[in-house]
Amino acid sequence: MYKILIADDHAIVREGLKQILQDSPDMQIAGEADSGKKTLLIARKGNFDLILLDIAMPDCNGLEVLKELRHEGRKIPILMLSMYPEEQYAIRSLKAGANGYLTKESAPDELIAAIRKVSQGGKYISSSLAEKMAWYLETESEKNGHELLSDREYQVMLMIASGKTVSEIAEELMLSPKTISTNRSRALQKMGMKNNSEFTSYAFKEGLIY
């Protein structure tokens, strides 16, 4: 029996995941969390076989949770299940210690297969992501601008490129506008850019947004 912790800030998503997993007799929902900080608290106290971890959560995003758990030496398998396309966060997640990455558009049977594989010590990525990773490894010495950004700077850059304002991003991430502005400024500086429109042009060009 695989004991699973579901970490997602949307109740409707957690309910949908529970319905999918309840059809598998070898899986048990052993915990739920609706924020990054709650995920850390529950993961530290509980005995889980796997964490289904969303990236976009308030107060502490999934990548930060992942890195914190790995920094603490916790080897529990973590499967990232995100609304973001693979191009945006998959490689960052795997480099940070995730055992797999799936988008929320994946079919239920693929989710079940991924959970079983990851829980047994394997890695799970889609065939399309495997191709992207092969390309990434070949070109890693020639890093793109966004590879220089921290996870938070990268997240802010993508949200700005998608048309969101600093205030909207601050509200969504539950951070101060000043913090968002600081991350924006650092991202612009690291990427050698001057304004938000350059973020947008770059993100489209690199296939980070559509």
N, C-alpha and C positions, 0 to 999 in steps of 0.2 A: 504494500500500500504506500503510494507516494503522498506525503503530507506537503501540501502546497500553500504558500503565502501569496495572496493576490494583492498587489500594490498598485492602485489606480485611483485618481481623485474623482472619477465619475462613477456614481453609484450604478447607473444603467449599464456601464461597461462591466463592472464587477458582477452584476447579476447575470449578464450574458455569458460571461466566462464560467460562472458557477453552473449554469444550465448545461453548457458544453461538457464540463468536466464531470458532472454528476452522472452522465451516461456511461462513464468509464469506471468499472468496478474497482480498478486498481488505483484510483485517485481520490483523495480526500481534501476538501477545503479546510485547512487547519488554522487559517488566520486571514484577516483583511486589514488593509491600511489605506487611508485616503490622503496621505501626505508623505513627503519624504522623511520628515522627522519621526512620524509614527512608524514608518517602515523600519527605520533603524532601531527604535525601541523594541518593537515586536520581534524583529529578527534576532536581536541580542538575547531576548528572554526565551524564545520558543525553540522547538526542535523540529526544523523543517527539512524536507528533502529537496526543495526547490522554491525559488522566488520568481514569480511572474512580475516583472518590474516595468512600469511605464516610465517614459523619460520626462514628459511634461507634467510635473506635479508642483504644487505651490510649496513655498518655504525652502525646499531643498530638492533639486531635480534628480531624476533617476541616475544620471551619470555621477552626480555627487554621492548619492547613496551607494552606488556600486563601488566607487573608489574608496569610500570610508570603510565599507565592509572588508574589502580586500586589504586595506591598510591595517586593519585590526587582525588580519591573518585568518579571516573566516573564509573557508573554502566551499561553502554551500553553493551549489549550482544556481546560476542566475540566468534566466532567459528574458531578454528585453523584448517587450511587446509594445510597439509604438505606432502612433498615427503617422509618424514621419517616414518618408520614403527612405529606402536603404542608403541612397546617395548622401543623405544628410548626417546620419548618426551611427550607422552600422559599424563602420571601421573604427570610429572613436570608441564605441562600446566594447568591441572585441579587444582593442588595444588596452582598455582599462580593466579587462578581466572578465567580461561577460562570456558565458558559455554558448550563447546563441542570440540571434536577432530575428524577429518576425515583425512584419507590419500587421496592423489590425485588419487589413483587407484579406489576410490569409484565410484559407478554408479551415473549418473546424478539425478535419482529419489531419491537416498539416500541423496544427497546434498540438494535437494529441501526440503525434509522432515526434515532434520536437521535444515535448516534455519528457517522453520516455527516453529518448536518446540522451538528452542533457542530464537527466536524473541518474543515468547509468554511467556517467563520466565522459560522455561524448560531447562533440561540438555540433551545433546545428546552424547551417546557413543555407539559403536558397542557391540554386544553380546560378542565377543572375548575379547574386552577391559574390559567389566564388570567382566569377569572371572579373568583377570589379576589383576584388582583392588581389588577384593576380596582376592586374594592370597597376594597381597601387604599389605593390611591392617592386615592380619593375621601374617605377618612376619615383620612388620614395626619395631618392637623392636629389630630385628636382621638385622640391615641395611647392605646392600652390600656396597662394597667399593665405587662404583660410586655415591651412595646416599650422600656421604660426600662432593662431589665436588660442586662448584658453577656452574651456568648454562654455563658460558664461559669455565671454566675448563673442564666441561663435553663435550661440543661441540668440543673442541680441542682434547680431548682424543679420541673421536669417529673418528674424521677425521684422526688422526695419526694411529689409529687402522685399518683404511680403506686403509692405504698405502700412504697417502699424506705427503709431506715434510713440514717443518716449513715455507719455502718460499711460497709454493703453498697455504697453509692455510692463510698466511698473505695476499696474493694477493686476494684470494677469499673473505675474510672477511673484506678487506680494513683496516687492522690493521698493525702495524709494526712487523717485525720478532721478535724484542725484546719482545714485548707484548705476542706474541704466545709462545715464549720460556719460559717466566715467568709463563704462565698458564700451560704449559707442566710440568715444574719443580714442581709447586705446586701440580698438579694432581698426579705426581709420588710420591711425599712425602706423601700426604694424603692417598694414596692407598698402601703405603709400597712397591713400585716397583722401579726398577732400570733403565729400558730401554723401548724403544718403542715396542719391541717384547712381553714384558709382557702385555702391553696395548692390543695388538692384541689377544693374547691367552685368556686374561680375557674377552674381548668383544665377542669373539666366544663362549666361555663357557657359558656366561650369555645370549646368544641369542640377543645381541645388534647389531651385524652385521652378515651377512651370506656369 
